[in-house]
Amino acid sequence: MEVCQIRMAEDKDIPFLWEMLYQSMYIPEGEAPFSREILKDPMIAKYMKDWGRKGDLGLVAEQKEGQVVGAITSRYFTEQQQGFGFVAEDIPEMGMALLPEYRGQGIGKALMSRLLEELRRQGVKQVSLSVDPNNIPAVSLYQRFGFRRVGWMSTSITMLADV
């Protein structure tokens, strides 16, 4: 497959970013997907609610025809309003997802490379994430980018990487 163009997310992409938040939730093989109502849960919605605040960074992967197929975001959280992969207030937490039919084609790697490049450009030193340890493809990708396990929350591991 031809590599997609990676571009900064725009206001028009916000509905797609919400969809990618939904797609980012790991569902083990053979299990029923979450109800889309989960996006209303404050623990989940905080990843996209009021998108565009200071420090929010989003990138989308887009095919030549203009169809968006994946996204990666990073957002800062506070001690009082922690994300699942929270490490510290000065370390953004990233999230990434692709439409299912575009997984395993190198798009995630391209998104990750570009996000790290943007964070470096902004002077960010580290980035964290939360991932289900059973999501082997995602864990493997993150490890290739230098992410290491630093904690555990609920059913997911918290990983941290130097930018």
One Martini backbone bead per residue (centre of mass of N, CA, C, O) as a GRO file, in nm:
protein
  163
    1MET     BB    1   0.098   0.035   0.019
    2GLU     BB    2   0.054   0.353   0.016
    3VAL     BB    3   0.158   0.610   0.177
    4CYS     BB    4   0.039   0.830   0.375
    5GLN     BB    5  -0.059   1.129   0.467
    6ILE     BB    6   0.068   1.356   0.708
    7ARG     BB    7  -0.135   1.562   0.922
    8MET     BB    8  -0.276   1.804   1.071
    9ALA     BB    9  -0.521   1.857   1.268
   10GLU     BB   10  -0.851   1.965   1.235
   11ASP     BB   11  -1.160   2.061   1.302
   12LYS     BB   12  -1.285   1.857   1.087
   13ASP     BB   13  -1.150   1.599   1.259
   14ILE     BB   14  -1.298   1.553   1.530
   15PRO     BB   15  -1.490   1.316   1.465
   16PHE     BB   16  -1.253   1.125   1.394
   17LEU     BB   17  -1.111   1.136   1.670
   18TRP     BB   18  -1.343   1.000   1.816
   19GLU     BB   19  -1.330   0.739   1.651
   20MET     BB   20  -1.035   0.673   1.738
   21LEU     BB   21  -1.097   0.641   2.031
   22TYR     BB   22  -1.275   0.396   1.990
   23GLN     BB   23  -1.060   0.223   1.826
   24SER     BB   24  -0.844   0.215   2.073
   25MET     BB   25  -1.015  -0.004   2.196
   26TYR     BB   26  -0.951  -0.301   2.317
   27ILE     BB   27  -1.047  -0.617   2.151
   28PRO     BB   28  -1.073  -0.923   2.188
   29GLU     BB   29  -1.091  -1.195   2.034
   30GLY     BB   30  -1.445  -1.257   2.010
   31GLU     BB   31  -1.538  -0.992   2.123
   32ALA     BB   32  -1.739  -0.749   2.204
   33PRO     BB   33  -1.796  -0.447   2.148
   34PHE     BB   34  -1.830  -0.152   2.246
   35SER     BB   35  -2.023   0.082   2.323
   36ARG     BB   36  -2.055   0.410   2.216
   37GLU     BB   37  -2.125   0.519   2.505
   38ILE     BB   38  -1.831   0.526   2.619
   39LEU     BB   39  -1.772   0.824   2.513
   40LYS     BB   40  -1.938   0.948   2.773
   41ASP     BB   41  -1.730   0.871   2.955
   42PRO     BB   42  -1.520   1.062   3.140
   43MET     BB   43  -1.265   0.867   3.117
   44ILE     BB   44  -1.279   0.900   2.796
   45ALA     BB   45  -1.366   1.193   2.704
   46LYS     BB   46  -1.103   1.347   2.804
   47TYR     BB   47  -0.944   1.294   2.528
   48MET     BB   48  -1.160   1.511   2.359
   49LYS     BB   49  -1.256   1.720   2.526
   50ASP     BB   50  -1.198   2.025   2.416
   51TRP     BB   51  -1.055   2.033   2.162
   52GLY     BB   52  -0.767   2.265   2.141
   53ARG     BB   53  -0.607   2.296   2.364
   54LYS     BB   54  -0.339   2.354   2.522
   55GLY     BB   55  -0.114   2.102   2.382
   56ASP     BB   56  -0.265   1.991   2.160
   57LEU     BB   57  -0.206   1.696   1.944
   58GLY     BB   58  -0.274   1.628   1.592
   59LEU     BB   59  -0.281   1.346   1.364
   60VAL     BB   60  -0.332   1.248   1.019
   61ALA     BB   61  -0.421   0.991   0.800
   62GLU     BB   62  -0.410   1.024   0.438
   63GLN     BB   63  -0.530   0.973   0.150
   64LYS     BB   64  -0.528   1.085  -0.165
   65GLU     BB   65  -0.856   1.108  -0.160
   66GLY     BB   66  -0.899   1.207   0.166
   67GLN     BB   67  -0.903   0.966   0.345
   68VAL     BB   68  -0.928   0.891   0.670
   69VAL     BB   69  -0.736   0.621   0.871
   70GLY     BB   70  -0.579   0.791   1.103
   71ALA     BB   71  -0.454   0.859   1.447
   72ILE     BB   72  -0.273   1.103   1.655
   73THR     BB   73  -0.230   1.192   2.004
   74SER     BB   74  -0.177   1.469   2.240
   75ARG     BB   75  -0.208   1.513   2.606
   76TYR     BB   76  -0.267   1.696   2.886
   77PHE     BB   77  -0.259   1.627   3.233
   78THR     BB   78  -0.367   1.602   3.564
   79GLU     BB   79  -0.377   1.500   3.878
   80GLN     BB   80  -0.698   1.535   3.884
   81GLN     BB   81  -0.690   1.458   3.549
   82GLN     BB   82  -0.628   1.157   3.463
   83GLY     BB   83  -0.494   0.938   3.269
   84PHE     BB   84  -0.410   0.610   3.216
   85GLY     BB   85  -0.098   0.729   3.126
   86PHE     BB   86  -0.010   0.878   3.369
   87VAL     BB   87   0.284   1.063   3.506
   88ALA     BB   88   0.279   1.384   3.431
   89GLU     BB   89   0.207   1.717   3.367
   90ASP     BB   90   0.477   1.736   3.158
   91ILE     BB   91   0.344   1.469   3.022
   92PRO     BB   92   0.223   1.351   2.754
   93GLU     BB   93  -0.054   1.174   2.618
   94MET     BB   94  -0.098   0.910   2.399
   95GLY     BB   95  -0.290   0.829   2.096
   96MET     BB   96  -0.392   0.547   1.878
   97ALA     BB   97  -0.548   0.490   1.544
   98LEU     BB   98  -0.707   0.261   1.317
   99LEU     BB   99  -0.856   0.143   1.081
  100PRO     BB  100  -0.878  -0.188   1.052
  101GLU     BB  101  -0.798  -0.204   0.731
  102TYR     BB  102  -0.503  -0.035   0.808
  103ARG     BB  103  -0.360  -0.240   0.954
  104GLY     BB  104  -0.025  -0.344   0.908
  105GLN     BB  105   0.105  -0.088   0.694
  106GLY     BB  106   0.278   0.156   0.854
  107ILE     BB  107   0.105   0.395   0.969
  108GLY     BB  108   0.174   0.396   1.268
  109LYS     BB  109   0.473   0.452   1.230
  110ALA     BB  110   0.434   0.726   1.088
  111LEU     BB  111   0.278   0.864   1.314
  112MET     BB  112   0.487   0.829   1.538
  113SER     BB  113   0.722   0.977   1.406
  114ARG     BB  114   0.575   1.252   1.375
  115LEU     BB  115   0.504   1.303   1.668
  116LEU     BB  116   0.792   1.301   1.783
  117GLU     BB  117   0.888   1.533   1.607
  118GLU     BB  118   0.688   1.746   1.717
  119LEU     BB  119   0.765   1.724   2.016
  120ARG     BB  120   1.060   1.801   1.980
  121ARG     BB  121   1.003   2.081   1.854
  122GLN     BB  122   0.851   2.163   2.140
  123GLY     BB  123   1.043   2.033   2.383
  124VAL     BB  124   0.971   1.754   2.444
  125LYS     BB  125   1.091   1.474   2.644
  126GLN     BB  126   0.815   1.312   2.702
  127VAL     BB  127   0.599   1.013   2.660
  128SER     BB  128   0.283   0.864   2.704
  129LEU     BB  129   0.092   0.552   2.770
  130SER     BB  130  -0.186   0.326   2.705
  131VAL     BB  131  -0.199  -0.043   2.725
  132ASP     BB  132  -0.289  -0.344   2.636
  133PRO     BB  133  -0.103  -0.631   2.684
  134ASN     BB  134  -0.272  -0.795   2.451
  135ASN     BB  135  -0.167  -0.574   2.240
  136ILE     BB  136   0.090  -0.671   2.068
  137PRO     BB  137   0.127  -0.481   1.825
  138ALA     BB  138   0.139  -0.221   1.995
  139VAL     BB  139   0.363  -0.290   2.194
  140SER     BB  140   0.578  -0.340   1.977
  141LEU     BB  141   0.577  -0.061   1.856
  142TYR     BB  142   0.647   0.096   2.111
  143GLN     BB  143   0.918  -0.046   2.167
  144ARG     BB  144   1.057   0.049   1.900
  145PHE     BB  145   1.023   0.360   2.029
  146GLY     BB  146   1.114   0.321   2.354
  147PHE     BB  147   0.906   0.200   2.518
  148ARG     BB  148   0.833   0.165   2.872
  149ARG     BB  149   0.752   0.020   3.156
  150VAL     BB  150   0.596   0.210   3.456
  151GLY     BB  151   0.298   0.076   3.479
  152TRP     BB  152  -0.037   0.032   3.634
  153MET     BB  153  -0.388   0.042   3.508
  154SER     BB  154  -0.601  -0.168   3.560
  155THR     BB  155  -0.580  -0.314   3.224
  156SER     BB  156  -0.310  -0.136   3.196
  157ILE     BB  157  -0.022  -0.009   3.060
  158THR     BB  158   0.244   0.206   3.130
  159MET     BB  159   0.422   0.414   2.904
  160LEU     BB  160   0.763   0.535   2.828
  161ALA     BB  161   0.929   0.804   2.640
  162ASP     BB  162   1.175   0.940   2.478
  163VAL     BB  163   1.199   1.215   2.244
   0.00000   0.00000   0.00000
